[in-house]
């Protein structure tokens, strides 16, 4: 049977999307044996050839085969593949077609786009991050709307998040952890000089590139110090609870840079101990522990950690803000004698981070490649195989952006953690249930949690 390739679903979707032109598709066609040009297998074979010659990614091929060509471009940006998702939306590895460079693109989910508070947070991240230029902070390149999709374009880091390094390697060597802490402290010092609080300093927001440079990501919760009192009066608990300072948990109006230093101390503790400081099963217990309980000594969990480094971290995690270091620069100086250097971190990144899971971007991509390479015309008389929706790439996509499994996307299935090409990274990963970022809790729930924690704390204190 004679087949007109120009009428195939893939050919038409590729032309309409701009991913391939007629000449490019004709070149793909030349790589297919004439006897294989059948109606049943042509689409997938064309897609396979386009991937093989590097014209499109496996994820783009899947979208074209499913007729979702409109999701592949937002303004001047070509989406290459999902690398993460979160409560605010999804993060993609993208290409700036004007400057021909890879970027990370965060796209606000449809549900969050209708949430005034989420919109304000998204806009605040763009406004604050766009004014910052520091080696240890993720840079923002662009911000805007295209056909109803609100997006933020950021520097793409080819490497690992510290949380995934912990997953892949277990507890980090104290010297490597100190190096991470030192570089993050330098980034926080820059923020401090700019009068800005980060408010979500966690291992998942620390990205390490292949040269061992650490960059602090996700300024969605950052605020100007002048705004701190106004925002806390609005009644929201903000941050990630395993790393939340006592004053941040209690919604104090006097929150300052020492709160970020406490969170950095908790992160360092996690890196060295291999567990969070207060691995309590419930949120109220975590909040009470941050207020009243001392963590297990690092010497019990990590004998290789020197008493001097343990003392630095304990000071960072002091319950009283005034007893902590005065500035991030002081923390950097205190950590410097223990830091192993960026080369050590670079080697750890090159070794790889977390083991892949069923929903990781690596697994998703391998799944797509396996499907593309499978025979579209099995010898047995069975129904032709069709694109199977992996849990991280659901069937329903809006016109512009993918309301996919989430780097924490509201209302959508659980999705892949941030991962980059040839490595595993991104803007942010969804935390395990006990550690997941609850960026902003509505005031009513926040007040209930604080009252519950305060009451529990009084009962515990009364028993002493």
Secondary structure, 3 states (H helix, E strand, C coil): CCCCHHHCHHHHHHHHHCCCCHHHHHHHHHCCCHHHCCCCCHHHHHHHHHHHCCCCCHHHHHHHHCCCHHHHEECCEEEEEEEEEECCEEEEEEEECCCCEEEEEEEECCCHHHCHHHHHHHHHHHHHHCCCCCCCECCEEEEEEECCEEEEEEECCCEEEHHHHHHHHCCCCHHHHHHHHHHHHHHHHHHHHCCEECCCCCHHHEEEECCCCEEECCCCCCEEHHHHHHHHHCCCEECCHHHCCHHHHCCCCCCCHHHHHHHHHHHHHHHHHCCCCCCCCCHHHHHHHHHHCCCCCHHHHCCCCCHHHHHHHHHHCCCCHHHCCCCHHHHHHHHHCCCCCHHHHHHHHHHCCCCCCCCCHHHHHHHHHHHHHCCCCCCCCCCCCCCCCCCCCCCCCCCCCCCCCEECCCCCCECCCCCCCCCCCCCCCCCCCCCCCCCEECHHHHHHHHHHHHHHHHHHHHHC
